């Protein structure tokens, strides 16, 4: 019983993560922690990262980065640059300006 319930909770969490990630506008970024906080799990940024690691192709995983503006996956640099972002040394330039806060944006 416990295992089945846990798997269902993990799947529900992943779906919620993906739904938030799909809302990130073109040319903007958010963080694993911001998504976790928006979902009511402020200390679960690593769980968000784990979920993003296996996300469907229609989820813009490249727009979810670390809290310091660093790319967790260097291969996402090309996709972000195609959206007009400037990346230097695996860090998003003007990160604070480009940051999309799901809590603020979804409550407006």
N, CA, C and O atoms as a GROMACS GRO file, in nm:
protein
  432
    1UNK      N    1   0.082  -0.119   0.000
    1UNK     CA    2   0.000   0.000   0.000
    1UNK      C    3   0.086   0.126   0.000
    1UNK      O    4   0.064   0.216  -0.080
    2UNK      N    5   0.184   0.132   0.089
    2UNK     CA    6   0.266   0.251   0.100
    2UNK      C    7   0.336   0.283  -0.032
    2UNK      O    8   0.340   0.399  -0.074
    3UNK      N    9   0.392   0.183  -0.096
    3UNK     CA   10   0.466   0.204  -0.221
    3UNK      C   11   0.374   0.259  -0.330
    3UNK      O   12   0.413   0.352  -0.401
    4UNK      N   13   0.255   0.204  -0.344
    4UNK     CA   14   0.161   0.251  -0.445
    4UNK      C   15   0.123   0.397  -0.418
    4UNK      O   16   0.117   0.478  -0.511
    5UNK      N   17   0.096   0.430  -0.293
    5UNK     CA   18   0.060   0.567  -0.257
    5UNK      C   19   0.175   0.662  -0.287
    5UNK      O   20   0.154   0.772  -0.337
    6UNK      N   21   0.296   0.619  -0.257
    6UNK     CA   22   0.413   0.703  -0.281
    6UNK      C   23   0.432   0.726  -0.431
    6UNK      O   24   0.461   0.839  -0.472
    7UNK      N   25   0.417   0.624  -0.511
    7UNK     CA   26   0.431   0.638  -0.656
    7UNK      C   27   0.327   0.735  -0.710
    7UNK      O   28   0.358   0.818  -0.795
    8UNK      N   29   0.203   0.725  -0.662
    8UNK     CA   30   0.098   0.816  -0.705
    8UNK      C   31   0.130   0.960  -0.667
    8UNK      O   32   0.106   1.052  -0.745
    9UNK      N   33   0.185   0.980  -0.546
    9UNK     CA   34   0.223   1.114  -0.502
    9UNK      C   35   0.336   1.168  -0.589
    9UNK      O   36   0.335   1.285  -0.627
   10UNK      N   37   0.434   1.084  -0.620
   10UNK     CA   38   0.546   1.127  -0.705
   10UNK      C   39   0.497   1.165  -0.844
   10UNK      O   40   0.543   1.264  -0.900
   11UNK      N   41   0.406   1.088  -0.900
   11UNK     CA   42   0.353   1.117  -1.033
   11UNK      C   43   0.272   1.247  -1.031
   11UNK      O   44   0.281   1.327  -1.124
   12UNK      N   45   0.195   1.268  -0.926
   12UNK     CA   46   0.117   1.391  -0.913
   12UNK      C   47   0.211   1.512  -0.903
   12UNK      O   48   0.188   1.614  -0.967
   13UNK      N   49   0.316   1.498  -0.823
   13UNK     CA   50   0.414   1.606  -0.809
   13UNK      C   51   0.479   1.637  -0.943
   13UNK      O   52   0.491   1.754  -0.980
   14UNK      N   53   0.521   1.535  -1.016
   14UNK     CA   54   0.583   1.555  -1.146
   14UNK      C   55   0.488   1.629  -1.241
   14UNK      O   56   0.530   1.723  -1.309
   15UNK      N   57   0.364   1.588  -1.244
   15UNK     CA   58   0.267   1.654  -1.332
   15UNK      C   59   0.252   1.801  -1.296
   15UNK      O   60   0.241   1.887  -1.384
   16UNK      N   61   0.250   1.830  -1.167
   16UNK     CA   62   0.240   1.969  -1.122
   16UNK      C   63   0.364   2.049  -1.165
   16UNK      O   64   0.352   2.162  -1.211
   17UNK      N   65   0.481   1.989  -1.150
   17UNK     CA   66   0.605   2.054  -1.193
   17UNK      C   67   0.599   2.086  -1.342
   17UNK      O   68   0.632   2.197  -1.384
   18UNK      N   69   0.558   1.989  -1.421
   18UNK     CA   70   0.552   2.007  -1.566
   18UNK      C   71   0.452   2.116  -1.604
   18UNK      O   72   0.477   2.194  -1.696
   19UNK      N   73   0.339   2.122  -1.535
   19UNK     CA   74   0.238   2.223  -1.566
   19UNK      C   75   0.292   2.363  -1.539
   19UNK      O   76   0.267   2.456  -1.617
   20UNK      N   77   0.363   2.380  -1.429
   20UNK     CA   78   0.422   2.510  -1.399
   20UNK      C   79   0.530   2.543  -1.503
   20UNK      O   80   0.534   2.655  -1.554
   21UNK      N   81   0.614   2.447  -1.534
   21UNK     CA   82   0.722   2.471  -1.630
   21UNK      C   83   0.668   2.511  -1.767
   21UNK      O   84   0.729   2.592  -1.836
   22UNK      N   85   0.556   2.456  -1.805
   22UNK     CA   86   0.496   2.489  -1.935
   22UNK      C   87   0.448   2.634  -1.941
   22UNK      O   88   0.427   2.688  -2.050
   23UNK      N   89   0.431   2.696  -1.826
   23UNK     CA   90   0.384   2.835  -1.820
   23UNK      C   91   0.496   2.937  -1.831
   23UNK      O   92   0.470   3.056  -1.848
   24UNK      N   93   0.621   2.893  -1.820
   24UNK     CA   94   0.734   2.986  -1.827
   24UNK      C   95   0.737   3.048  -1.967
   24UNK      O   96   0.747   2.976  -2.066
   25UNK      N   97   0.729   3.180  -1.975
   25UNK     CA   98   0.726   3.244  -2.106
   25UNK      C   99   0.857   3.228  -2.184
   25UNK      O  100   0.965   3.215  -2.126
   26UNK      N  101   0.846   3.231  -2.314
   26UNK     CA  102   0.960   3.231  -2.405
   26UNK      C  103   1.053   3.346  -2.365
   26UNK      O  104   1.008   3.459  -2.344
   27UNK      N  105   1.182   3.317  -2.355
   27UNK     CA  106   1.280   3.420  -2.321
   27UNK      C  107   1.294   3.451  -2.173
   27UNK      O  108   1.362   3.547  -2.136
   28UNK      N  109   1.230   3.372  -2.089
   28UNK     CA  110   1.238   3.390  -1.944
   28UNK      C  111   1.285   3.260  -1.881
   28UNK      O  112   1.282   3.155  -1.944
   29UNK      N  113   1.329   3.268  -1.757
   29UNK     CA  114   1.374   3.150  -1.682
   29UNK      C  115   1.320   3.154  -1.541
   29UNK      O  116   1.284   3.260  -1.488
   30UNK      N  117   1.313   3.037  -1.480
   30UNK     CA  118   1.279   3.027  -1.338
   30UNK      C  119   1.375   2.925  -1.278
   30UNK      O  120   1.462   2.872  -1.346
   31UNK      N  121   1.358   2.899  -1.150
   31UNK     CA  122   1.448   2.807  -1.082
   31UNK      C  123   1.374   2.685  -1.029
   31UNK      O  124   1.251   2.685  -1.015
   32UNK      N  125   1.451   2.582  -1.000
   32UNK     CA  126   1.395   2.462  -0.939
   32UNK      C  127   1.327   2.498  -0.807
   32UNK      O  128   1.218   2.451  -0.777
   33UNK      N  129   1.393   2.582  -0.730
   33UNK     CA  130   1.340   2.623  -0.600
   33UNK      C  131   1.212   2.704  -0.612
   33UNK      O  132   1.122   2.689  -0.530
   34UNK      N  133   1.204   2.792  -0.712
   34UNK     CA  134   1.084   2.873  -0.730
   34UNK      C  135   0.964   2.785  -0.764
   34UNK      O  136   0.853   2.809  -0.717
   35UNK      N  137   0.987   2.684  -0.846
   35UNK     CA  138   0.878   2.592  -0.879
   35UNK      C  139   0.836   2.514  -0.755
   35UNK      O  140   0.717   2.498  -0.729
   36UNK      N  141   0.933   2.465  -0.679
   36UNK     CA  142   0.903   2.390  -0.557
   36UNK      C  143   0.822   2.476  -0.460
   36UNK      O  144   0.723   2.430  -0.402
   37UNK      N  145   0.863   2.600  -0.443
   37UNK     CA  146   0.793   2.691  -0.352
   37UNK      C  147   0.651   2.718  -0.402
   37UNK      O  148   0.557   2.719  -0.322
   38UNK      N  149   0.635   2.738  -0.532
   38UNK     CA  150   0.502   2.764  -0.589
   38UNK      C  151   0.408   2.646  -0.569
   38UNK      O  152   0.287   2.664  -0.558
   39UNK      N  153   0.463   2.526  -0.563
   39UNK     CA  154   0.382   2.407  -0.543
   39UNK      C  155   0.358   2.375  -0.396
   39UNK      O  156   0.289   2.278  -0.362
   40UNK      N  157   0.415   2.457  -0.308
   40UNK     CA  158   0.396   2.436  -0.165
   40UNK      C  159   0.498   2.347  -0.099
   40UNK      O  160   0.478   2.300   0.013
   41UNK      N  161   0.609   2.322  -0.168
   41UNK     CA  162   0.717   2.239  -0.116
   41UNK      C  163   0.849   2.317  -0.123
   41UNK      O  164   0.936   2.284  -0.204
   42UNK      N  165   0.863   2.420  -0.039
   42UNK     CA  166   0.978   2.511  -0.052
   42UNK      C  167   1.116   2.448  -0.037
   42UNK      O  168   1.215   2.507  -0.081
   43UNK      N  169   1.125   2.332   0.023
   43UNK     CA  170   1.255   2.269   0.043
   43UNK      C  171   1.277   2.150  -0.050
   43UNK      O  172   1.358   2.062  -0.020
   44UNK      N  173   1.207   2.147  -0.162
   44UNK     CA  174   1.213   2.032  -0.251
   44UNK      C  175   1.264   2.066  -0.391
   44UNK      O  176   1.220   2.006  -0.489
   45UNK      N  177   1.356   2.159  -0.399
   45UNK     CA  178   1.409   2.196  -0.531
   45UNK      C  179   1.478   2.077  -0.599
   45UNK      O  180   1.473   2.065  -0.722
   46UNK      N  181   1.541   1.991  -0.522
   46UNK     CA  182   1.606   1.874  -0.582
   46UNK      C  183   1.504   1.778  -0.642
   46UNK      O  184   1.531   1.711  -0.742
   47UNK      N  185   1.389   1.770  -0.581
   47UNK     CA  186   1.283   1.685  -0.635
   47UNK      C  187   1.232   1.742  -0.768
   47UNK      O  188   1.200   1.668  -0.860
   48UNK      N  189   1.226   1.874  -0.775
   48UNK     CA  190   1.187   1.938  -0.901
   48UNK      C  191   1.292   1.906  -1.007
   48UNK      O  192   1.258   1.872  -1.121
   49UNK      N  193   1.419   1.917  -0.971
   49UNK     CA  194   1.527   1.884  -1.063
   49UNK      C  195   1.519   1.741  -1.112
   49UNK      O  196   1.540   1.712  -1.230
   50UNK      N  197   1.489   1.652  -1.020
   50UNK     CA  198   1.476   1.510  -1.057
   50UNK      C  199   1.359   1.492  -1.154
   50UNK      O  200   1.371   1.418  -1.252
   51UNK      N  201   1.248   1.557  -1.127
   51UNK     CA  202   1.132   1.548  -1.216
   51UNK      C  203   1.164   1.604  -1.354
   51UNK      O  204   1.124   1.549  -1.456
   52UNK      N  205   1.238   1.714  -1.356
   52UNK     CA  206   1.271   1.778  -1.484
   52UNK      C  207   1.365   1.690  -1.566
   52UNK      O  208   1.367   1.699  -1.689
   53UNK      N  209   1.442   1.608  -1.499
   53UNK     CA  210   1.535   1.521  -1.569
   53UNK      C  211   1.469   1.420  -1.661
   53UNK      O  212   1.532   1.370  -1.754
   54UNK      N  213   1.345   1.389  -1.635
   54UNK     CA  214   1.276   1.292  -1.719
   54UNK      C  215   1.147   1.348  -1.777
   54UNK      O  216   1.052   1.274  -1.802
   55UNK      N  217   1.145   1.478  -1.799
   55UNK     CA  218   1.020   1.540  -1.844
   55UNK      C  219   0.990   1.514  -1.992
   55UNK      O  220   1.080   1.487  -2.071
   56UNK      N  221   0.862   1.524  -2.027
   56UNK     CA  222   0.822   1.507  -2.167
   56UNK      C  223   0.881   1.618  -2.256
   56UNK      O  224   0.921   1.723  -2.207
   57UNK      N  225   0.885   1.592  -2.384
   57UNK     CA  226   0.945   1.686  -2.480
   57UNK      C  227   0.872   1.820  -2.486
   57UNK      O  228   0.933   1.920  -2.524
   58UNK      N  229   0.744   1.823  -2.451
   58UNK     CA  230   0.670   1.949  -2.460
   58UNK      C  231   0.690   2.040  -2.338
   58UNK      O  232   0.630   2.147  -2.331
   59UNK      N  233   0.772   1.998  -2.244
   59UNK     CA  234   0.803   2.078  -2.126
   59UNK      C  235   0.935   2.152  -2.151
   59UNK      O  236   1.036   2.087  -2.180
   60UNK      N  237   0.937   2.284  -2.140
   60UNK     CA  238   1.059   2.360  -2.167
   60UNK      C  239   1.161   2.352  -2.052
   60UNK      O  240   1.183   2.450  -1.982
   61UNK      N  241   1.220   2.236  -2.036
   61UNK     CA  242   1.314   2.213  -1.926
   61UNK      C  243   1.432   2.309  -1.930
   61UNK      O  244   1.491   2.340  -1.826
   62UNK      N  245   1.467   2.358  -2.047
   62UNK     CA  246   1.581   2.449  -2.060
   62UNK      C  247   1.556   2.582  -1.990
   62UNK      O  248   1.652   2.655  -1.963
   63UNK      N  249   1.434   2.615  -1.959
   63UNK     CA  250   1.401   2.740  -1.892
   63UNK      C  251   1.405   2.730  -1.740
   63UNK      O  252   1.378   2.828  -1.670
   64UNK      N  253   1.438   2.613  -1.688
   64UNK     CA  254   1.448   2.593  -1.543
   64UNK      C  255   1.595   2.575  -1.509
   64UNK      O  256   1.660   2.482  -1.555
   65UNK      N  257   1.645   2.667  -1.427
   65UNK     CA  258   1.789   2.671  -1.397
   65UNK      C  259   1.811   2.677  -1.246
   65UNK      O  260   1.716   2.680  -1.168
   66UNK      N  261   1.937   2.680  -1.205
   66UNK     CA  262   1.968   2.686  -1.062
   66UNK      C  263   1.943   2.826  -1.007
   66UNK      O  264   1.930   2.922  -1.083
   67UNK      N  265   1.936   2.836  -0.877
   67UNK     CA  266   1.903   2.963  -0.812
   67UNK      C  267   2.007   3.072  -0.834
   67UNK      O  268   1.976   3.190  -0.818
   68UNK      N  269   2.127   3.036  -0.871
   68UNK     CA  270   2.230   3.135  -0.897
   68UNK      C  271   2.237   3.177  -1.042
   68UNK      O  272   2.328   3.250  -1.082
   69UNK      N  273   2.141   3.133  -1.122
   69UNK     CA  274   2.140   3.168  -1.263
   69UNK      C  275   2.225   3.078  -1.349
   69UNK      O  276   2.248   3.106  -1.467
   70UNK      N  277   2.274   2.968  -1.290
   70UNK     CA  278   2.359   2.875  -1.363
   70UNK      C  279   2.275   2.770  -1.433
   70UNK      O  280   2.171   2.727  -1.383
   71UNK      N  281   2.321   2.729  -1.550
   71UNK     CA  282   2.255   2.621  -1.622
   71UNK      C  283   2.293   2.489  -1.556
   71UNK      O  284   2.411   2.461  -1.534
   72UNK      N  285   2.194   2.408  -1.526
   72UNK     CA  286   2.222   2.276  -1.470
   72UNK      C  287   2.263   2.180  -1.580
   72UNK      O  288   2.335   2.083  -1.555
   73UNK      N  289   2.217   2.208  -1.700
   73UNK     CA  290   2.248   2.124  -1.816
   73UNK      C  291   2.311   2.214  -1.922
   73UNK      O  292   2.240   2.290  -1.988
   74UNK      N  293   2.443   2.208  -1.940
   74UNK     CA  294   2.509   2.294  -2.038
   74UNK      C  295   2.450   2.284  -2.178
   74UNK      O  296   2.456   2.380  -2.255
   75UNK      N  297   2.394   2.171  -2.213
   75UNK     CA  298   2.334   2.153  -2.344
   75UNK      C  299   2.213   2.243  -2.369
   75UNK      O  300   2.170   2.258  -2.483
   76UNK      N  301   2.158   2.302  -2.262
   76UNK     CA  302   2.043   2.391  -2.278
   76UNK      C  303   2.084   2.531  -2.323
   76UNK      O  304   1.998   2.612  -2.357
   77UNK      N  305   2.213   2.559  -2.323
   77UNK     CA  306   2.259   2.692  -2.360
   77UNK      C  307   2.210   2.732  -2.500
   77UNK      O  308   2.161   2.843  -2.519
   78UNK      N  309   2.224   2.642  -2.594
   78UNK     CA  310   2.183   2.672  -2.731
   78UNK      C  311   2.034   2.705  -2.741
   78UNK      O  312   1.995   2.797  -2.814
   79UNK      N  313   1.953   2.632  -2.669
   79UNK     CA  314   1.808   2.657  -2.672
   79UNK      C  315   1.774   2.792  -2.610
   79UNK      O  316   1.687   2.864  -2.660
   80UNK      N  317   1.840   2.827  -2.501
   80UNK     CA  318   1.816   2.956  -2.438
   80UNK      C  319   1.865   3.071  -2.526
   80UNK      O  320   1.799   3.174  -2.536
   81UNK      N  321   1.980   3.053  -2.587
   81UNK     CA  322   2.031   3.156  -2.677
   81UNK      C  323   1.938   3.176  -2.796
   81UNK      O  324   1.924   3.288  -2.846
   82UNK      N  325   1.875   3.070  -2.842
   82UNK     CA  326   1.779   3.080  -2.952
   82UNK      C  327   1.657   3.162  -2.911
   82UNK      O  328   1.586   3.215  -2.997
   83UNK      N  329   1.633   3.173  -2.781
   83UNK     CA  330   1.523   3.255  -2.730
   83UNK      C  331   1.568   3.397  -2.697
   83UNK      O  332   1.490   3.477  -2.646
   84UNK      N  333   1.695   3.427  -2.726
   84UNK     CA  334   1.746   3.562  -2.706
   84UNK      C  335   1.821   3.585  -2.577
   84UNK      O  336   1.865   3.698  -2.551
   85UNK      N  337   1.838   3.484  -2.495
   85UNK     CA  338   1.912   3.501  -2.371
   85UNK      C  339   2.061   3.495  -2.399
   85UNK      O  340   2.106   3.427  -2.492
   86UNK      N  341   2.138   3.567  -2.319
   86UNK     CA  342   2.283   3.566  -2.330
   86UNK      C  343   2.337   3.479  -2.217
   86UNK      O  344   2.305   3.500  -2.100
   87UNK      N  345   2.419   3.383  -2.254
   87UNK     CA  346   2.478   3.291  -2.156
   87UNK      C  347   2.629   3.308  -2.160
   87UNK      O  348   2.690   3.304  -2.266
   88UNK      N  349   2.689   3.328  -2.043
   88UNK     CA  350   2.834   3.340  -2.035
   88UNK      C  351   2.882   3.252  -1.920
   88UNK      O  352   2.836   3.267  -1.807
   89UNK      N  353   2.974   3.161  -1.950
   89UNK     CA  354   3.026   3.068  -1.850
   89UNK      C  355   2.913   2.990  -1.782
   89UNK      O  356   2.913   2.972  -1.660
   90UNK      N  357   2.819   2.944  -1.862
   90UNK     CA  358   2.703   2.866  -1.815
   90UNK      C  359   2.613   2.944  -1.718
   90UNK      O  360   2.540   2.883  -1.641
   91UNK      N  361   2.618   3.075  -1.723
   91UNK     CA  362   2.534   3.159  -1.637
   91UNK      C  363   2.449   3.252  -1.725
   91UNK      O  364   2.499   3.308  -1.822
   92UNK      N  365   2.322   3.266  -1.690
   92UNK     CA  366   2.232   3.353  -1.764
   92UNK      C  367   2.262   3.498  -1.728
   92UNK      O  368   2.255   3.538  -1.611
   93UNK      N  369   2.296   3.576  -1.830
   93UNK     CA  370   2.321   3.719  -1.808
   93UNK      C  371   2.187   3.786  -1.781
   93UNK      O  372   2.087   3.753  -1.845
   94UNK      N  373   2.185   3.880  -1.688
   94UNK     CA  374   2.063   3.949  -1.647
   94UNK      C  375   1.960   3.853  -1.588
   94UNK      O  376   1.840   3.869  -1.609
   95UNK      N  377   2.008   3.756  -1.516
   95UNK     CA  378   1.922   3.654  -1.456
   95UNK      C  379   1.806   3.716  -1.377
   95UNK      O  380   1.691   3.676  -1.394
   96UNK      N  381   1.836   3.812  -1.291
   96UNK     CA  382   1.732   3.870  -1.207
   96UNK      C  383   1.625   3.940  -1.290
   96UNK      O  384   1.507   3.939  -1.255
   97UNK      N  385   1.666   4.001  -1.398
   97UNK     CA  386   1.571   4.069  -1.488
   97UNK      C  387   1.484   3.968  -1.564
   97UNK      O  388   1.367   3.995  -1.590
   98UNK      N  389   1.540   3.854  -1.598
   98UNK     CA  390   1.471   3.753  -1.677
   98UNK      C  391   1.396   3.649  -1.592
   98UNK      O  392   1.324   3.565  -1.645
   99UNK      N  393   1.416   3.657  -1.461
   99UNK     CA  394   1.357   3.560  -1.370
   99UNK      C  395   1.205   3.568  -1.371
   99UNK      O  396   1.148   3.676  -1.354
  100UNK      N  397   1.140   3.455  -1.392
  100UNK     CA  398   0.994   3.444  -1.388
  100UNK      C  399   0.958   3.376  -1.258
  100UNK      O  400   0.990   3.259  -1.237
  101UNK      N  401   0.890   3.449  -1.169
  101UNK     CA  402   0.852   3.397  -1.039
  101UNK      C  403   0.711   3.339  -1.048
  101UNK      O  404   0.614   3.415  -1.059
  102UNK      N  405   0.698   3.206  -1.044
  102UNK     CA  406   0.566   3.146  -1.059
  102UNK      C  407   0.464   3.194  -0.956
  102UNK      O  408   0.346   3.209  -0.989
  103UNK      N  409   0.507   3.216  -0.834
  103UNK     CA  410   0.411   3.260  -0.731
  103UNK      C  411   0.355   3.397  -0.768
  103UNK      O  412   0.234   3.418  -0.763
  104UNK      N  413   0.441   3.488  -0.804
  104UNK     CA  414   0.397   3.623  -0.840
  104UNK      C  415   0.316   3.621  -0.970
  104UNK      O  416   0.208   3.680  -0.978
  105UNK      N  417   0.367   3.553  -1.069
  105UNK     CA  418   0.304   3.554  -1.202
  105UNK      C  419   0.170   3.480  -1.201
  105UNK      O  420   0.077   3.523  -1.270
  106UNK      N  421   0.160   3.373  -1.127
  106UNK     CA  422   0.036   3.295  -1.127
  106UNK      C  423  -0.072   3.355  -1.038
  106UNK      O  424  -0.190   3.321  -1.050
  107UNK      N  425  -0.032   3.446  -0.949
  107UNK     CA  426  -0.130   3.509  -0.860
  107UNK      C  427  -0.175   3.646  -0.910
  107UNK      O  428  -0.265   3.706  -0.851
  108UNK      N  429  -0.115   3.696  -1.016
  108UNK     CA  430  -0.156   3.826  -1.071
  108UNK      C  431  -0.284   3.815  -1.150
  108UNK      O  432  -0.332   3.915  -1.203
   0.00000   0.00000   0.00000
